[in-house]
Structures are given as C-alpha cells and as structure tokens.
Amino acid sequence: MTSAGRGKEVKKDEIAELARRRGFLWQAFEIYGGAAGFYDYGPLGAQLKRRIEEVWRDFYMMEGFYEIETTNIAPGGIFEASGHLESFTDQAVVCKHCKSFFRVAGSVKVREKCPACGGELEAAGEFNLMFQTRIGVPKGDSDSGVKKSEGYLRPETAQGIFLNFQRLLRFNRDKLPFGIIQIGKAYRNEISPRKSLIRLREFTMAEAEVFVDPKGKNNHPRFEDVKDRMLRIVPGEGEGGGEEEKSVGEAVKSGIIANEYLGYHIAKVDEFLERIGIPRAKVRFRQHLREEMAHYARDCWDAEFLSERYGWMEIVGVADRGDYDLSAHASFSNADMSVHAQADAQGEAEPVKLIPHVIEPSYGIDRIFYALLESSLYEEQVGKEKRKVLRLKSEMAPIKAAVFPLLNRDELKKKAREVFQKLRDASIFVEYDDSGSIGRRYRRQDEIGTPYCITIDYETLEDDTVTIRERDTMKQVRVAIAEVKDVLVKV
Amino acid sequence: MTSAGRGKEVKKDEIAELARRRGFLWQAFEIYGGAAGFYDYGPLGAQLKRRIEEVWRDFYMMEGFYEIETTNIAPGGIFEASGHLESFTDQAVVCKHCKSFFRVAGSVKVREKCPACGGELEAAGEFNLMFQTRIGVPKGDSDSGVKKSEGYLRPETAQGIFLNFQRLLRFNRDKLPFGIIQIGKAYRNEISPRKSLIRLREFTMAEAEVFVDPKGKNNHPRFEDVKDRMLRIVPGEGEGGGEEEKSVGEAVKSGIIANEYLGYHIAKVDEFLERIGIPRAKVRFRQHLREEMAHYARDCWDAEFLSERYGWMEIVGVADRGDYDLSAHASFSNADMSVHAQADAQGEAEPVKLIPHVIEPSYGIDRIFYALLESSLYEEQVGKEKRKVLRLKSEMAPIKAAVFPLLNRDELKKKAREVFQKLRDASIFVEYDDSGSIGRRYRRQDEIGTPYCITIDYETLEDDTVTIRERDTMKQVRVAIAEVKDVLVKV
C-alpha cells in the first residue's frame, strides 16, 4: 500500500537521529566514550535486522541451499592459505604531530595534512586488517613462521565453508552443483573508520558459496526464470564504464557478465533486494575494475544502493572466485578438494577429477539495514502537522501492530490489554500503548514503521469491534475483534 | 508420538559418530589438524541449532522481553569494570618436560603427573580466559593501565546489555521491571579444552537480563502461573546438599530459592527445556556453592542435564546478579544507572532513586544441542534389523519430511519431484531421496529425526494419493496429495 513519491524524502541526518532515539541503532560502549566502527542494535533494530536475515535464509533455502555455522576465530594457517595474511591490507599514514593513523584512501593521501590536527603526514606502511589474537596459553618463542597458536577473527564467513568442502560434498552425495549459506559476524580492523554503519569493524555478513563444475558455468538449470529481468549495470573499464539497462540474458549473451551462474546470482540479488523493499530505482550493479578486485576474484559485481548520504555504496558483492580457495587449501593442507565429475556432463570418455569453481553472493547485512531505513523514511504534511513515516513492507516491520485504548480509562485499558494479549498469544508481535493523545501514539508508530494501529473505544465494549488504521493511507476500518488476527496475518 | 522407554538408549560414542557422519557437528579446521575447543555446525546441526534458538526467542518474547544485538569485541575498560579482567581466570600448571599447559581442575592438580607425557608438573600462575586483541593501529607505548586500544572478545553477552541500560530503560518508558534478551557468540580461551561440545572456546549463549526493583523481587506478577511446578533441586551447602522434589512455590516460601523472581525464572528454564524435548527425568537444578559462584553472583542455580557420557552437566545458569554490574559500570563510567521508582511501589512518601537488580537466565546453546541429541537417540530392534532413531519433537527436526519415489523409475521420480517442490514452495523444509532401497531410505531419515516420509508409488499416478509414514510408530497412512501439507503443518 506504499504510495511511493508521496511526501518528500527525509534529509540524511534525521535517519541517524531517528535510529538512535527510537532504539534501532546505538553507538557501542557510549558510556565509556564509544569506539569507532562498533554499533549495537537496539530492540527495534535487532528486530528489523532479524527479519532481513530470516527472509534471506528462506530465500536461499528455497534454492535448495543448506546453512552451516562455522567459527569466528580461526588459526593463522587458514589465512595464510586463503591469502588474507598477505593481501587483506590497507596502506596507512601517521601524523608526525598528533600521531594519529589514517587509512590511505579517498580524501587522505600522503603529503596532505592531518585531518585531526593539520600536522604533516608520513607513510606508516601496510597494515593487515584482521584482528589478531592468541589461542590457548603461549608456549614460548620456539615456533617459527605462522604459529599454531596465532588466531584471527574471520574477515569473511566464506573460509569456514571452504574448509568443510569435502564433508559438504559428501553431504550432497558427491554431486555438483550445490550451494551452502552462512550468516554470521565478520571483522575488519579498520585503521580509521568514520562512516557509521558503512565502515564497521564488526559486521554481519550473509554469504552463499555455490560450487559448480567449471565447464557447467554457462548452463544454470533455472536461468530461464531470470533471463528477462532488467538490470541497471555499469560494466568495468573494458566496456567504457557507462551505465546501461540490460536484461540478465543479454548481459550474459554479450559477455558483459561472464557466465550464466554469475548472471543468475546477480539476478537473485536484485530479486532479494526488491523482496525486502529496497526501491529498484536505487539499485545498480557495477563491475569491479581489475585493480579493485579482491585477491581471490576472477570477476566481481557490486550491488550498489544510491544513498542520499553516502552516494552509491556497495551493499552486496557477487564474485566468481574460480578455484582460488579450494586449490589454495588443497595445496596448503594436502586435502583432496577435487570432485569426480560424471563422464557425460563433461563430454569426455572417462570420468575426470576437477576442482569446482565458486560463485559467491556476499551480503553486507548492516549496510542493507541502513539502505532499508534510509529508503523507507518519508516526511509528509498531514493537515497542519508533519508526520514521519517509515514505509517498511508489512513483513519487515519490527512491530506488526499497536493496540491503543482510545482514552485513558480503566475499562478501555482493560479491554485493550485483552486484545493485545490475544494477539501476542497468536505469536503476532504487537505493542500496547496508552500514553499521550491518540494522534501522538499514531505518530510514534508511524515513524517506526508499524503497519497497523488497533484502537479500542466505547463501541468496542458494546459490540466487540475495533478500528484498524493503516499506516500509509491512514484509513480506518471497523473490524470484529475475532477477525483482527486474520486481517493482520493476511497482509 | 514419541514412545519413551521403547528401545534401549544408544551408547555414548555413537552420538559423536552420528553427529559427524550425518552433518550435525564437525571438528573445525580438521584439514589443518583441528584446534581444540572449536566446532562447526554442519547442515543438519545448524538447522537444529537454529530451531532451538528460534523457540528460545519466541519463548522469551512472549514474556514481553525485547532482543538486542551488541558487539563481540569490546574495549578493555568494560571488563575492568565488570570484573572479568581480574576474576575471569583459571590456574594453570605446566609440564617441566613437554611444556604442555593444563588447567588446574578435577583430575589435574599440581604434583600429579603430566597427562600428555607423564612428566613433572609445576604451577604456571593464573591465566585470564578472555581472548585479547587490539583495536586499530598501535599508537606506541605511551598509554598506561588498560589501553584504549586493547580489546577482548566477550566472555558473556550480558555486558552489552548492561552498557545500554539507560537507553533500554528509556525504551521501556522509565519503568521497571523489564527484560532484554540476546543470542550470540561468547568466548573463553580455555587452557586445555578436551570435552568436545562441553568445553568450547567459542560458543553460543542465549541470555535474558531481567531488571527489577530490589524491593519487588518477592513479587513477580505471574508467579501464580509457575508456583505448582515440581522441580528436582539440589540446594547448596547450607541445606545439606541432598536432592529433593519441591514445587517452585515451596522452594521460594522456605527460602531455598531466594525470591520469586529467581524462582519464576528457574521454573521458566525448566519449562523451556521440556518444550524443546529434553526429558524432565534428566534435568535437575543445583545451587552453586559459595566458592564456585561467579564474582558477580549473589545466588546461582544451574540447570543440569544427566548425560550418559559426562554425568550431570550444566546447561543453563540462573543467577541473581544483584546490582553488581550496573553499580560497577556507574562507578567506572560515571553514567547514572539509577531509576526513579514510583513512590507507591516503594511504600515511601517520596520517589526514590535506586539501582535495579538483575536476574539472569543464561543458556549454553551448544550444550543444550548436545543434550537434545543425546537424549533423543535410541536404538531398537525392528524384525531382524536394528534401527537408530532420533526422536526429536516434530517442531525441532532439521528436516520436516522426506519425499521418496517407491522405485527408481522416471514416472515416479517426476511425480515425487513435483510433490517435493510443492511442499518446498509452501516453505516446508523437505528433502528428496531416490537412492537405495526404500528401507534404507527410511533408516537414513530415522537417524536424523525426520518425522515423516512421503512415498510416491503407482497408485499415486492413478489417484493422487501418497503414503505418509511416521517415524516413531512406523505406521503408514494413505493421504491425498492436496492434504499432505495440512497433515505436516498440523503435527
């Protein structure tokens, strides 16, 4: 029922203010002065984030993918193999005067002045972005190279999936292709994070790793389902870099997107973002330039969201990792990461052994959370007043409905409590509110995206009916209490 | 439909074997030789763990509690305040010969021999059990005391809730009591972990922090609902330490359980464990002895599960943390952690300011997962064969139903695929299997706890009916395809 375009979009700082005031998002450790790059999700934020994750999980499980859960901490050897110890780095500069460190990127370059005190900057070398720790009790200094007791917090959830590849293959009865998903924390020890949710040191990723026969990458069994989906794409340098509208089918056919598997998963990302309510007009897919590609990637596309505050920002990456990771782990661990391919699938006379390729959609859940908040918040004039309204889809809203007694009278409050309890007993997440004028209570729910407000009045006491008011249209209908549940569940 | 007592219970090592073979639980980093204290959840394990977490979340949200999500990493200052830097420690001994470290506990004490090589042991001091890391780029050695850049992985999720207390109070409109929940990873850098899932270095906790007026602890508004629940309890030393059966009401009345809030939440833990299917006969509540209590606790009860493998093991702790944490953070951060109590609630003439007390049920999800596996696995004789069956409650089972073609014929496989897809489209998590004899396929599903197997045969092609076979009774019924969904959803 969202009437897009109605009301003007709310300015950027109001999102941060609303998120803080209403319990979506809080700077972590604030009573101790905070620490850059760390945020906590408050009650409404955690609820919204959970909804994003649940929809994501269902979305990929419907593809037949299974979820696994691997550890946040891993020994150093794994990241030696994966290449993160060598390549997951940023260049830093240090201020000669105040000794602050900065990441070399965008606005801060060597020979510019210190953003903190104006002092002179000098190169401070390359820093690995993984958080390091130590597993167990130190055993002296006798070890050399990467010590077994050196641990790191994972920079992506993917490695935990690759390490279990053989078992997962067996779970899938030795057949390709198959997909595995994981949702969990990942960590990046940023040198000088500034941009709120956009550059976090601890964040949530939702990743799918799709293992495929390299010779079958151009033959996705459900490509037909997505091929006509129109995408806004920005091809890499080879194509001139301009933005264009193309169907997934055309983009794969013309070679802009390298293969059907990659194309299929780019389309799925687009579908998911639409499903949770990110406006399609604010999403595009940009191909990485060669020099910005991660060390493991053969090709990579970012789903970008057009933020009023940050401009185009990456919210999902879809990479073709080739056989990089499985080959690296095979070589470092001596484990056999190959698959016996069926003779017919290969068009070969004899069965062959191959290392699968990996297609990886990798979602930044915190950024998607931000994109959803920013693109859902509107301000509009209602009579003489302004109202803020968070136009979340009903299935995403942290609170499904609020129950109000029209007036602050005991008999109405008692009845409202009953209706509230009845809905909660039916596992519908509702809130009760009897404080302030009814108009004020509507506004409170509007700005947190609650799709329905249910009001109990004196008529209710006579005939067991209530009014249900819809958030976007502000229209009210009178409904029997016995039917309220069905109305809320249906929509 | 579980017929408890039928079939004999399966010996302990078979659980680990099944968990590994069928994709419930895998030792982490195995291709690199593994690392003690770290496990990964495979596809079926992650699914079962998720069900435990979802039921837990719903259970406490029905209490009116809100969930939040705070960071895994936190600066050192927080754990200075919380007391973990000083008190979250174990004594270690080191072997003079092989240099292995061991935790001083149970079987390993100073003057005994090294469990690894038989060498002589000596005291090696006290080790803090938090994983340490460094946030951002090191800024030289000029800092003193706990450096701002020193970070730790949280040893419990609770501190993240305490740090946000003021905001959470405001979210609850400045009223007590209220409850906040969190599910997430916690970490404990064990000196020498050995016992699989029982002593992990990285684990999942589900915690509720209930903030209450200290003068209201003996007046829980819903105590009536739980007071007649019978518990098997082991009071601390003051009571002689014997096991007894008592109702929650009696235990509170006689002072064995200190107050109604603590009693209410002990009863809720018992209810939750029963809800997910842990047999009541295998659960007891044991009060901590004074010397084993955590540094923050005034009183603490463990819900213990009687494991065939490990004996009585803690799976949940319910602690009265008093005002320890809020007072500590108030004092270290200078934040105001007090609440204006209502005059009438206090029986005082004037409103007073108070620091709330905290009642905390704290669940170890991995141990509950293990307890559920162990207590659900049975082996029984069926004709001449033995079958293993995982008698999980239907709502907990990783896979809700499996769909089989009776024979390996194209027309049956096609129809079975259709039924499979139809159920999956209805968001029911089903599996398809056409490999091996039907008996073998039943056994495969039995041992992972799938409650229903749906078989497509030649009759299906004629009249669109299938057989549904129930796991525990092994009885089969014939049902129209159109009704299968309802049958599965209902049970």
HADDOCK unambig.tbl for C-alpha pairs under 7 A between the chains (distance, minus, plus):
assign (segid A and resid 23 and name CA) (segid B and resid 171 and name CA) 6.89 0.50 0.50
assign (segid A and resid 29 and name CA) (segid B and resid 163 and name CA) 6.44 0.50 0.50
assign (segid A and resid 31 and name CA) (segid B and resid 163 and name CA) 6.98 0.50 0.50
assign (segid A and resid 31 and name CA) (segid B and resid 333 and name CA) 6.01 0.50 0.50
assign (segid A and resid 31 and name CA) (segid B and resid 335 and name CA) 6.19 0.50 0.50
assign (segid A and resid 32 and name CA) (segid B and resid 333 and name CA) 5.69 0.50 0.50
assign (segid A and resid 38 and name CA) (segid B and resid 71 and name CA) 6.95 0.50 0.50
assign (segid A and resid 40 and name CA) (segid B and resid 69 and name CA) 5.82 0.50 0.50
assign (segid A and resid 40 and name CA) (segid B and resid 70 and name CA) 4.45 0.50 0.50
assign (segid A and resid 40 and name CA) (segid B and resid 71 and name CA) 6.32 0.50 0.50
assign (segid A and resid 41 and name CA) (segid B and resid 68 and name CA) 5.67 0.50 0.50
assign (segid A and resid 41 and name CA) (segid B and resid 69 and name CA) 4.97 0.50 0.50
assign (segid A and resid 41 and name CA) (segid B and resid 70 and name CA) 6.25 0.50 0.50
assign (segid A and resid 42 and name CA) (segid B and resid 68 and name CA) 5.06 0.50 0.50
assign (segid A and resid 42 and name CA) (segid B and resid 69 and name CA) 6.79 0.50 0.50
assign (segid A and resid 43 and name CA) (segid B and resid 66 and name CA) 5.62 0.50 0.50
assign (segid A and resid 43 and name CA) (segid B and resid 67 and name CA) 5.45 0.50 0.50
assign (segid A and resid 43 and name CA) (segid B and resid 68 and name CA) 4.97 0.50 0.50
assign (segid A and resid 46 and name CA) (segid B and resid 67 and name CA) 6.43 0.50 0.50
assign (segid A and resid 46 and name CA) (segid B and resid 68 and name CA) 5.24 0.50 0.50
assign (segid A and resid 46 and name CA) (segid B and resid 69 and name CA) 5.94 0.50 0.50
assign (segid A and resid 62 and name CA) (segid B and resid 424 and name CA) 6.78 0.50 0.50
assign (segid A and resid 66 and name CA) (segid B and resid 43 and name CA) 5.62 0.50 0.50
assign (segid A and resid 67 and name CA) (segid B and resid 43 and name CA) 5.45 0.50 0.50
assign (segid A and resid 67 and name CA) (segid B and resid 46 and name CA) 6.42 0.50 0.50
assign (segid A and resid 68 and name CA) (segid B and resid 41 and name CA) 5.67 0.50 0.50
assign (segid A and resid 68 and name CA) (segid B and resid 42 and name CA) 5.04 0.50 0.50
assign (segid A and resid 68 and name CA) (segid B and resid 43 and name CA) 4.98 0.50 0.50
assign (segid A and resid 68 and name CA) (segid B and resid 46 and name CA) 5.25 0.50 0.50
assign (segid A and resid 69 and name CA) (segid B and resid 40 and name CA) 5.82 0.50 0.50
assign (segid A and resid 69 and name CA) (segid B and resid 41 and name CA) 4.96 0.50 0.50
assign (segid A and resid 69 and name CA) (segid B and resid 42 and name CA) 6.78 0.50 0.50
assign (segid A and resid 69 and name CA) (segid B and resid 46 and name CA) 5.94 0.50 0.50
assign (segid A and resid 70 and name CA) (segid B and resid 40 and name CA) 4.47 0.50 0.50
assign (segid A and resid 70 and name CA) (segid B and resid 41 and name CA) 6.25 0.50 0.50
assign (segid A and resid 71 and name CA) (segid B and resid 38 and name CA) 6.95 0.50 0.50
assign (segid A and resid 71 and name CA) (segid B and resid 40 and name CA) 6.32 0.50 0.50
assign (segid A and resid 101 and name CA) (segid B and resid 137 and name CA) 6.92 0.50 0.50
assign (segid A and resid 131 and name CA) (segid B and resid 133 and name CA) 6.40 0.50 0.50
assign (segid A and resid 131 and name CA) (segid B and resid 134 and name CA) 6.84 0.50 0.50
assign (segid A and resid 132 and name CA) (segid B and resid 133 and name CA) 5.69 0.50 0.50
assign (segid A and resid 133 and name CA) (segid B and resid 131 and name CA) 6.40 0.50 0.50
assign (segid A and resid 133 and name CA) (segid B and resid 132 and name CA) 5.70 0.50 0.50
assign (segid A and resid 133 and name CA) (segid B and resid 133 and name CA) 5.06 0.50 0.50
assign (segid A and resid 134 and name CA) (segid B and resid 131 and name CA) 6.84 0.50 0.50
assign (segid A and resid 135 and name CA) (segid B and resid 189 and name CA) 6.47 0.50 0.50
assign (segid A and resid 136 and name CA) (segid B and resid 189 and name CA) 5.82 0.50 0.50
assign (segid A and resid 136 and name CA) (segid B and resid 190 and name CA) 6.25 0.50 0.50
assign (segid A and resid 136 and name CA) (segid B and resid 191 and name CA) 5.31 0.50 0.50
assign (segid A and resid 137 and name CA) (segid B and resid 101 and name CA) 6.94 0.50 0.50
assign (segid A and resid 137 and name CA) (segid B and resid 191 and name CA) 6.01 0.50 0.50
assign (segid A and resid 163 and name CA) (segid B and resid 29 and name CA) 6.44 0.50 0.50
assign (segid A and resid 163 and name CA) (segid B and resid 31 and name CA) 6.99 0.50 0.50
assign (segid A and resid 171 and name CA) (segid B and resid 23 and name CA) 6.90 0.50 0.50
assign (segid A and resid 189 and name CA) (segid B and resid 135 and name CA) 6.46 0.50 0.50
assign (segid A and resid 189 and name CA) (segid B and resid 136 and name CA) 5.81 0.50 0.50
assign (segid A and resid 190 and name CA) (segid B and resid 136 and name CA) 6.23 0.50 0.50
assign (segid A and resid 191 and name CA) (segid B and resid 136 and name CA) 5.29 0.50 0.50
assign (segid A and resid 191 and name CA) (segid B and resid 137 and name CA) 5.99 0.50 0.50
assign (segid A and resid 333 and name CA) (segid B and resid 31 and name CA) 6.02 0.50 0.50
assign (segid A and resid 333 and name CA) (segid B and resid 32 and name CA) 5.69 0.50 0.50
assign (segid A and resid 335 and name CA) (segid B and resid 31 and name CA) 6.20 0.50 0.50
assign (segid A and resid 424 and name CA) (segid B and resid 62 and name CA) 6.83 0.50 0.50
